[in-house]
């Protein structure tokens, strides 16, 4: 007995994925959404001046089992994993193609780099200044904190 095929459902991308993202470099990035049509393909295309090849993501379908689903499309989704990317300032676009539905809007101006999340610190400027950094010099700022993080992770 083969499992029943997933129903064809309208495709969406989860709202946390948008244009102008900075994604972490050197690790697999998985984008996900809801719906399924059996023909979805996801690709990462660098801007022409980047001199890098377009890469295809591996797309997987899933259906979470939930008792009492309101529709046959509830719990149906997809996940597309992009291979690790080196750090780059070169903008990329993620394209979503499907043979049976309107294609999803591409997400552009995506770069890969170091992410520093800073939240809830009203005195954060003081620690930046105490490090002797000019917060307008982003490459130096990023390099300093990346090396600090690596040294703290070293055995």
MDTraj code that builds the backbone (N, CA, C; nanometers):
import mdtraj as md
import numpy as np

residues = "UNK UNK UNK UNK UNK UNK UNK UNK UNK UNK UNK UNK UNK UNK UNK UNK UNK UNK UNK UNK UNK UNK UNK UNK UNK UNK UNK UNK UNK UNK UNK UNK UNK UNK UNK UNK UNK UNK UNK UNK UNK UNK UNK UNK UNK UNK UNK UNK UNK UNK UNK UNK UNK UNK UNK UNK UNK UNK UNK UNK UNK UNK UNK UNK UNK UNK UNK UNK UNK UNK UNK UNK UNK UNK UNK UNK UNK UNK UNK UNK UNK UNK UNK UNK UNK UNK UNK UNK UNK UNK UNK UNK UNK UNK UNK UNK UNK UNK UNK UNK UNK UNK UNK UNK UNK UNK UNK UNK UNK UNK UNK UNK UNK UNK UNK UNK UNK UNK UNK UNK UNK UNK UNK UNK UNK UNK UNK UNK UNK UNK UNK UNK UNK UNK UNK UNK UNK UNK UNK UNK UNK UNK UNK UNK UNK UNK UNK UNK UNK UNK UNK UNK UNK UNK UNK".split()
xyz = np.array([
    [0.0823, -0.1193, 0.0000],
    [0.0000, 0.0000, 0.0000],
    [0.0863, 0.1249, 0.0000],
    [0.0645, 0.2097, -0.0996],
    [0.1332, 0.3379, -0.1059],
    [0.0566, 0.4384, -0.0214],
    [0.1281, 0.5307, 0.0450],
    [0.0561, 0.6351, 0.1172],
    [-0.0163, 0.7258, 0.0184],
    [-0.1260, 0.7837, 0.0624],
    [-0.1996, 0.8761, -0.0242],
    [-0.1106, 0.9938, -0.0607],
    [-0.1171, 1.0402, -0.1875],
    [-0.0380, 1.1572, -0.2244],
    [-0.0927, 1.2804, -0.1509],
    [-0.0013, 1.3761, -0.1278],
    [-0.0448, 1.4993, -0.0618],
    [-0.1358, 1.5773, -0.1546],
    [-0.2347, 1.6462, -0.0989],
    [-0.3238, 1.7248, -0.1828],
    [-0.2511, 1.8462, -0.2407],
    [-0.3024, 1.9003, -0.3512],
    [-0.2494, 2.0240, -0.4066],
    [-0.3085, 2.1385, -0.3255],
    [-0.2208, 2.2190, -0.2664],
    [-0.2617, 2.3273, -0.1779],
    [-0.1861, 2.4544, -0.2155],
    [-0.2459, 2.5714, -0.1954],
    [-0.1779, 2.6976, -0.2291],
    [-0.0450, 2.7116, -0.1549],
    [0.0573, 2.7554, -0.2279],
    [0.1908, 2.7690, -0.1714],
    [0.2105, 2.9050, -0.1047],
    [0.2772, 2.9046, 0.0087],
    [0.3196, 3.0282, 0.0761],
    [0.4598, 3.0054, 0.1311],
    [0.5298, 3.1160, 0.1577],
    [0.6592, 3.1129, 0.2254],
    [0.6358, 3.1684, 0.3648],
    [0.6973, 3.1084, 0.4666],
    [0.6816, 3.1572, 0.6034],
    [0.7222, 3.3056, 0.6091],
    [0.6514, 3.3828, 0.6890],
    [0.6700, 3.5280, 0.6919],
    [0.8072, 3.5735, 0.7426],
    [0.8836, 3.4874, 0.8093],
    [1.0148, 3.5326, 0.8556],
    [1.1163, 3.5427, 0.7420],
    [1.0859, 3.4868, 0.6265],
    [1.1755, 3.4936, 0.5117],
    [1.1292, 3.6055, 0.4200],
    [1.2181, 3.7035, 0.3952],
    [1.1821, 3.8198, 0.3144],
    [1.3004, 3.8621, 0.2288],
    [1.2762, 3.9584, 0.1431],
    [1.3854, 4.0229, 0.0709],
    [1.4703, 4.1003, 0.1710],
    [1.5920, 4.1317, 0.1291],
    [1.6867, 4.2088, 0.2095],
    [1.7273, 4.1390, 0.3401],
    [1.7343, 4.0071, 0.3356],
    [1.7780, 3.9304, 0.4534],
    [1.9298, 3.9203, 0.4554],
    [1.9832, 3.9064, 0.5750],
    [2.1205, 3.8615, 0.5934],
    [2.1083, 3.7245, 0.6581],
    [2.1591, 3.6248, 0.5881],
    [2.1530, 3.4877, 0.6381],
    [2.2910, 3.4449, 0.6855],
    [2.2978, 3.3553, 0.7846],
    [2.4287, 3.3124, 0.8331],
    [2.5066, 3.2368, 0.7254],
    [2.6352, 3.2665, 0.7170],
    [2.7197, 3.1993, 0.6171],
    [2.7679, 3.0642, 0.6685],
    [2.8151, 2.9818, 0.5769],
    [2.8822, 2.8541, 0.6054],
    [2.7951, 2.7520, 0.6777],
    [2.6636, 2.7620, 0.6606],
    [2.5746, 2.6588, 0.7164],
    [2.4529, 2.6462, 0.6240],
    [2.3965, 2.5278, 0.6260],
    [2.2778, 2.5019, 0.5454],
    [2.1634, 2.5926, 0.5943],
    [2.0916, 2.6516, 0.5010],
    [1.9777, 2.7376, 0.5337],
    [1.8526, 2.6706, 0.4781],
    [1.7555, 2.6460, 0.5654],
    [1.6306, 2.5822, 0.5226],
    [1.5169, 2.6839, 0.5292],
    [1.4540, 2.7035, 0.4152],
    [1.3385, 2.7924, 0.4022],
    [1.2160, 2.7026, 0.4003],
    [1.1072, 2.7465, 0.4586],
    [0.9894, 2.6600, 0.4611],
    [0.8623, 2.7414, 0.4426],
    [0.7562, 2.6699, 0.4133],
    [0.6270, 2.7334, 0.3938],
    [0.5165, 2.6298, 0.3966],
    [0.3995, 2.6753, 0.3600],
    [0.2845, 2.5853, 0.3595],
    [0.2402, 2.5590, 0.2164],
    [0.1559, 2.4568, 0.2036],
    [0.1027, 2.4199, 0.0724],
    [0.1912, 2.3191, 0.0021],
    [0.1416, 2.2688, -0.1081],
    [0.2168, 2.1720, -0.1888],
    [0.1482, 2.1538, -0.3209],
    [0.2281, 2.1392, -0.4271],
    [0.1698, 2.1081, -0.5573],
    [0.2482, 2.0015, -0.6314],
    [0.3563, 1.9533, -0.5717],
    [0.4347, 1.8481, -0.6349],
    [0.5372, 1.8959, -0.7352],
    [0.5381, 2.0255, -0.7693],
    [0.6308, 2.0736, -0.8716],
    [0.7192, 2.1880, -0.8244],
    [0.7197, 2.2197, -0.6966],
    [0.7954, 2.3344, -0.6463],
    [0.9456, 2.3126, -0.6600],
    [1.0136, 2.4133, -0.7129],
    [1.1597, 2.4136, -0.7130],
    [1.2055, 2.5488, -0.6581],
    [1.3155, 2.5452, -0.5861],
    [1.3695, 2.6650, -0.5220],
    [1.5150, 2.6776, -0.5631],
    [1.5543, 2.7981, -0.6084],
    [1.6931, 2.8181, -0.6501],
    [1.7471, 2.9488, -0.5933],
    [1.8783, 2.9508, -0.5729],
    [1.9498, 3.0671, -0.5226],
    [2.0357, 3.1188, -0.6367],
    [2.0082, 3.2419, -0.6810],
    [2.0795, 3.2962, -0.7960],
    [2.1540, 3.4231, -0.7557],
    [2.2880, 3.4242, -0.7725],
    [2.3639, 3.5449, -0.7415],
    [2.3450, 3.6494, -0.8508],
    [2.3697, 3.7754, -0.8170],
    [2.3662, 3.8822, -0.9169],
    [2.4720, 3.8526, -1.0233],
    [2.4498, 3.8986, -1.1488],
    [2.5441, 3.8659, -1.2578],
    [2.6890, 3.9039, -1.2282],
    [2.7118, 4.0140, -1.1571],
    [2.8489, 4.0574, -1.1299],
    [2.9209, 3.9708, -1.0273],
    [2.8521, 3.8774, -0.9659],
    [2.9116, 3.7945, -0.8603],
    [2.9971, 3.6808, -0.9135],
    [2.9758, 3.6410, -1.0365],
    [3.0535, 3.5323, -1.0967],
    [3.0467, 3.4049, -1.0129],
    [2.9237, 3.3670, -0.9742],
    [2.8999, 3.2430, -0.8992],
    [2.7846, 3.1699, -0.9666],
    [2.7797, 3.0381, -0.9560],
    [2.6718, 2.9630, -1.0214],
    [2.5401, 2.9692, -0.9424],
    [2.4303, 2.9489, -1.0139],
    [2.3004, 2.9332, -0.9503],
    [2.2982, 2.7971, -0.8815],
    [2.2340, 2.7892, -0.7650],
    [2.2280, 2.6628, -0.6916],
    [2.0831, 2.6260, -0.6663],
    [2.0554, 2.4977, -0.6804],
    [1.9211, 2.4461, -0.6558],
    [1.9114, 2.3942, -0.5129],
    [1.7982, 2.4184, -0.4504],
    [1.7738, 2.3667, -0.3158],
    [1.7069, 2.2307, -0.3259],
    [1.7251, 2.1514, -0.2234],
    [1.6551, 2.0238, -0.2132],
    [1.5203, 2.0529, -0.1476],
    [1.4108, 2.0248, -0.2194],
    [1.2764, 2.0545, -0.1691],
    [1.2126, 1.9266, -0.1175],
    [1.1610, 1.9334, 0.0040],
    [1.0923, 1.8185, 0.0641],
    [0.9494, 1.8593, 0.0973],
    [0.8606, 1.7647, 0.0887],
    [0.7216, 1.7896, 0.1267],
    [0.6939, 1.7213, 0.2596],
    [0.5933, 1.7703, 0.3301],
    [0.5546, 1.7029, 0.4538],
    [0.4074, 1.7298, 0.4818],
    [0.3528, 1.6468, 0.5636],
    [0.2175, 1.6672, 0.6133],
    [0.2159, 1.6253, 0.7594],
    [0.1931, 1.7254, 0.8448],
    [0.1860, 1.6931, 0.9868],
    [0.0498, 1.6332, 1.0145],
    [0.0484, 1.5325, 1.0950],
    [-0.0797, 1.4681, 1.1246],
    [-0.1407, 1.5364, 1.2450],
    [-0.2597, 1.5882, 1.2251],
    [-0.3308, 1.6488, 1.3371],
    [-0.4760, 1.6044, 1.3306],
    [-0.5185, 1.5483, 1.4390],
    [-0.6579, 1.5024, 1.4438],
    [-0.7501, 1.6230, 1.4390],
    [-0.8567, 1.6097, 1.3683],
    [-0.9550, 1.7173, 1.3612],
    [-0.9151, 1.8301, 1.2674],
    [-0.8357, 1.8025, 1.1621],
    [-0.7990, 1.9069, 1.0674],
    [-0.9238, 1.9651, 1.0034],
    [-0.9190, 2.0961, 0.9829],
    [-1.0344, 2.1650, 0.9242],
    [-1.0394, 2.1500, 0.7726],
    [-0.9242, 2.1267, 0.7098],
    [-0.9221, 2.1090, 0.5649],
    [-0.8121, 2.0108, 0.5296],
    [-0.8163, 1.9617, 0.4065],
    [-0.7144, 1.8658, 0.3642],
    [-0.5773, 1.9325, 0.3491],
    [-0.5742, 2.0667, 0.3414],
    [-0.4470, 2.1376, 0.3265],
    [-0.3836, 2.1747, 0.4599],
    [-0.4550, 2.1612, 0.5679],
    [-0.3980, 2.1952, 0.6975],
    [-0.2839, 2.0995, 0.7299],
    [-0.1701, 2.1556, 0.7658],
    [-0.0546, 2.0743, 0.7999],
    [0.0312, 2.0334, 0.6815],
    [-0.0076, 2.0710, 0.5595],
    [0.0717, 2.0380, 0.4408],
    [0.1739, 2.1490, 0.4194],
    [0.2990, 2.1110, 0.3993],
    [0.4009, 2.2127, 0.3813],
    [0.5219, 2.1624, 0.3051],
    [0.6181, 2.2506, 0.2921],
    [0.7406, 2.2190, 0.2205],
    [0.8589, 2.2809, 0.2943],
    [0.9762, 2.2289, 0.2624],
    [1.1005, 2.2779, 0.3200],
    [1.2071, 2.2665, 0.2119],
    [1.2805, 2.3744, 0.1890],
    [1.3862, 2.3760, 0.0877],
    [1.5166, 2.4173, 0.1541],
    [1.6169, 2.3302, 0.1457],
    [1.7445, 2.3568, 0.2109],
    [1.8492, 2.3969, 0.1078],
    [1.9088, 2.5147, 0.1300],
    [2.0147, 2.5658, 0.0435],
    [2.1495, 2.5223, 0.0996],
    [2.2444, 2.4910, 0.0121],
    [2.3764, 2.4500, 0.0608],
    [2.4471, 2.5672, 0.1305],
    [2.5447, 2.5380, 0.2164],
    [2.6190, 2.6453, 0.2841],
    [2.6806, 2.7420, 0.1831],
    [2.6787, 2.8708, 0.2180],
    [2.7321, 2.9754, 0.1316],
    [2.8468, 3.0462, 0.2038],
    [2.9485, 3.0904, 0.1289],
    [3.0552, 3.1678, 0.1930],
    [3.0039, 3.3080, 0.2257],
    [3.0728, 3.3783, 0.3161],
    [3.0307, 3.5166, 0.3423],
    [3.0479, 3.5996, 0.2151],
    [2.9519, 3.6831, 0.1869],
    [2.9597, 3.7643, 0.0660],
    [2.8718, 3.8874, 0.0787],
    [2.9152, 3.9945, 0.0168],
    [2.8317, 4.1145, 0.0072],
    [2.7557, 4.1161, -0.1251],
    [2.7810, 4.0171, -0.2063],
    [2.7152, 4.0048, -0.3372],
    [2.5680, 3.9666, -0.3164],
    [2.4749, 4.0447, -0.3704],
    [2.3332, 4.0132, -0.3481],
    [2.2870, 3.8897, -0.4255],
    [2.2015, 3.8118, -0.3629],
    [2.1435, 3.6919, -0.4226],
    [1.9915, 3.7070, -0.4258],
    [1.9290, 3.6280, -0.5119],
    [1.7832, 3.6220, -0.5180],
    [1.7412, 3.4765, -0.5054],
    [1.6378, 3.4532, -0.4256],
    [1.5809, 3.3189, -0.4144],
    [1.4549, 3.3160, -0.5000],
    [1.4522, 3.2216, -0.5947],
    [1.3380, 3.2059, -0.6844],
    [1.2592, 3.0811, -0.6479],
    [1.1286, 3.0910, -0.6590],
    [1.0374, 2.9799, -0.6337],
    [0.9606, 2.9553, -0.7627],
    [0.9736, 2.8362, -0.8192],
    [0.9048, 2.8029, -0.9440],
    [0.8102, 2.6864, -0.9207],
    [0.6981, 2.6912, -0.9890],
    [0.6024, 2.5820, -0.9816],
    [0.5331, 2.5703, -1.1168],
    [0.5004, 2.4504, -1.1558],
    [0.4373, 2.4281, -1.2864],
    [0.2857, 2.4441, -1.2807],
    [0.2276, 2.4372, -1.1624],
    [0.0814, 2.4345, -1.1554],
    [0.0184, 2.5572, -1.0899],
    [0.0986, 2.6435, -1.0280],
    [0.0429, 2.7601, -0.9596],
    [0.1206, 2.8851, -0.9988],
    [0.0660, 3.0007, -0.9617],
    [0.1400, 3.1248, -0.9791],
    [0.2702, 3.1114, -0.9020],
    [0.3834, 3.1493, -0.9614],
    [0.5075, 3.1404, -0.8843],
    [0.5037, 3.2367, -0.7658],
    [0.5705, 3.1994, -0.6591],
    [0.5813, 3.2870, -0.5439],
    [0.6763, 3.4017, -0.5772],
    [0.6560, 3.5140, -0.5118],
    [0.7400, 3.6308, -0.5360],
    [0.8839, 3.6001, -0.4963],
    [0.9807, 3.6332, -0.5842],
    [1.1210, 3.6095, -0.5490],
    [1.1621, 3.6964, -0.4299],
    [1.2616, 3.6520, -0.3576],
    [1.3177, 3.7302, -0.2478],
    [1.4564, 3.7756, -0.2922],
    [1.4766, 3.9071, -0.3011],
    [1.6027, 3.9608, -0.3518],
    [1.6855, 4.0305, -0.2465],
    [1.8046, 4.0738, -0.2875],
    [1.8991, 4.1451, -0.2016],
    [1.9324, 4.0655, -0.0762],
    [1.9608, 3.9386, -0.0924],
    [1.9965, 3.8520, 0.0192],
    [2.1479, 3.8347, 0.0193],
    [2.2090, 3.8545, 0.1344],
    [2.3528, 3.8346, 0.1477],
    [2.3789, 3.7345, 0.2601],
    [2.5002, 3.6822, 0.2629],
    [2.5390, 3.5831, 0.3638],
    [2.6545, 3.6407, 0.4442],
    [2.6434, 3.6339, 0.5757],
    [2.7491, 3.6905, 0.6588],
    [2.7345, 3.6537, 0.8046],
    [2.8004, 3.7323, 0.8887],
    [2.7974, 3.7139, 1.0331],
    [2.6765, 3.7884, 1.0871],
    [2.5990, 3.7212, 1.1690],
    [2.4825, 3.7850, 1.2309],
    [2.5133, 3.8125, 1.3770],
    [2.4877, 3.9350, 1.4168],
    [2.5004, 3.9724, 1.5569],
    [2.3646, 4.0250, 1.5989],
    [2.2972, 3.9526, 1.6852],
    [2.1656, 3.9945, 1.7322],
    [2.1819, 4.0648, 1.8658],
    [2.1356, 4.1863, 1.8725],
    [2.1461, 4.2664, 1.9942],
    [2.0059, 4.3124, 2.0311],
    [1.9613, 4.2757, 2.1494],
    [1.8260, 4.3117, 2.1896],
    [1.8248, 4.3533, 2.3357],
    [1.7414, 4.4509, 2.3664],
    [1.7100, 4.4836, 2.5033],
    [1.8236, 4.5418, 2.5844],
    [1.9259, 4.5920, 2.5210],
    [2.0374, 4.6475, 2.5958],
    [2.0426, 4.7986, 2.5752],
    [1.9919, 4.8721, 2.6698],
    [1.9922, 5.0173, 2.6574],
    [2.1333, 5.0732, 2.6711],
    [2.2251, 4.9983, 2.7309],
    [2.3615, 5.0476, 2.7501],
    [2.4607, 4.9826, 2.6530],
    [2.4119, 4.9285, 2.5420],
    [2.4991, 4.8581, 2.4488],
    [2.6060, 4.9505, 2.3907],
    [2.5727, 5.0782, 2.3665],
    [2.6719, 5.1709, 2.3123],
    [2.7963, 5.1778, 2.3996],
    [2.7798, 5.1672, 2.5314],
    [2.8940, 5.1784, 2.6210],
    [2.9917, 5.0639, 2.6001],
    [2.9414, 4.9423, 2.5818],
    [3.0333, 4.8300, 2.5613],
    [3.1015, 4.8386, 2.4247],
    [3.0320, 4.8899, 2.3263],
    [3.0931, 4.9074, 2.1938],
    [3.2047, 5.0105, 2.2025],
    [3.1771, 5.1220, 2.2703],
    [3.2784, 5.2259, 2.2846],
    [3.3961, 5.1782, 2.3683],
    [3.3698, 5.0954, 2.4715],
    [3.4787, 5.0464, 2.5558],
    [3.5696, 4.9498, 2.4802],
    [3.5182, 4.8902, 2.3722],
    [3.6004, 4.8022, 2.2879],
    [3.6890, 4.8836, 2.1942],
    [3.6714, 5.0168, 2.1929],
    [3.7514, 5.1027, 2.1061],
    [3.7084, 5.0969, 1.9611],
    [3.5820, 5.0651, 1.9367],
    [3.5331, 5.0518, 1.7995],
    [3.4458, 5.1701, 1.7619],
    [3.4523, 5.2050, 1.6358],
    [3.3612, 5.3044, 1.5799],
    [3.2486, 5.2258, 1.5149],
    [3.1292, 5.2380, 1.5658],
    [3.0198, 5.1539, 1.5157],
    [2.9832, 5.1840, 1.3713],
    [3.0382, 5.2914, 1.3117],
    [3.0111, 5.3185, 1.1703],
    [3.1050, 5.2396, 1.0795],
    [3.2135, 5.1837, 1.1347],
    [3.3067, 5.1029, 1.0567],
    [3.2633, 4.9566, 1.0663],
    [3.1588, 4.9205, 0.9900],
    [3.0976, 4.7886, 1.0035],
    [3.1918, 4.6714, 0.9759],
    [3.2775, 4.6771, 0.8740],
    [3.3666, 4.5617, 0.8542],
    [3.4578, 4.5380, 0.9753],
    [3.5163, 4.6437, 1.0297],
    [3.6030, 4.6300, 1.1471],
    [3.5220, 4.5824, 1.2677],
    [3.4038, 4.6388, 1.2849],
    [3.3134, 4.6027, 1.3941],
    [3.2789, 4.4543, 1.3873],
    [3.2378, 4.4072, 1.2701],
    [3.1994, 4.2676, 1.2501],
    [3.3183, 4.1748, 1.2717],
    [3.4344, 4.2122, 1.2160],
    [3.5548, 4.1301, 1.2285],
    [3.5952, 4.1154, 1.3752],
    [3.5873, 4.2248, 1.4507],
    [3.6241, 4.2224, 1.5921],
    [3.5363, 4.1243, 1.6695],
    [3.4052, 4.1336, 1.6513],
    [3.3157, 4.0485, 1.7278],
    [3.3192, 3.9034, 1.6806],
    [3.3431, 3.8812, 1.5513],
    [3.3562, 3.7440, 1.5033],
    [3.4789, 3.6773, 1.5664],
    [3.5925, 3.7496, 1.5723],
    [3.7115, 3.6902, 1.6336],
    [3.6926, 3.6711, 1.7833],
    [3.6187, 3.7607, 1.8478],
    [3.5915, 3.7480, 1.9913],
    [3.5058, 3.6238, 2.0176],
    [3.4052, 3.6018, 1.9344],
    [3.3174, 3.4854, 1.9493],
    [3.3974, 3.3569, 1.9285],
    [3.4821, 3.3541, 1.8242],
    [3.5629, 3.2350, 1.7965],
    [3.6567, 3.2046, 1.9133],
    [3.7175, 3.3088, 1.9724],
    [3.8102, 3.2843, 2.0824],
    [3.7377, 3.2321, 2.2064],
    [3.6122, 3.2741, 2.2249],
    [3.5345, 3.2249, 2.3378],
    [3.4887, 3.0804, 2.3172],
    [3.4760, 3.0375, 2.1901],
    [3.4327, 2.9017, 2.1595],
    [3.5476, 2.8036, 2.1559],
    [3.6709, 2.8537, 2.1479],
    [3.7863, 2.7646, 2.1396],
    [3.8035, 2.6862, 2.2695],
    [3.8471, 2.5587, 2.2575],
    [3.8623, 2.4761, 2.3791],
    [3.9750, 2.5244, 2.4679],
])
top = md.Topology()
chain = top.add_chain()
for i, resn in enumerate(residues, 1):
    res = top.add_residue(resn, chain, resSeq=i)
    for name in ("N", "CA", "C"):
        top.add_atom(name, md.element.get_by_symbol(name[0]), res)
traj = md.Trajectory(xyz[None], top)
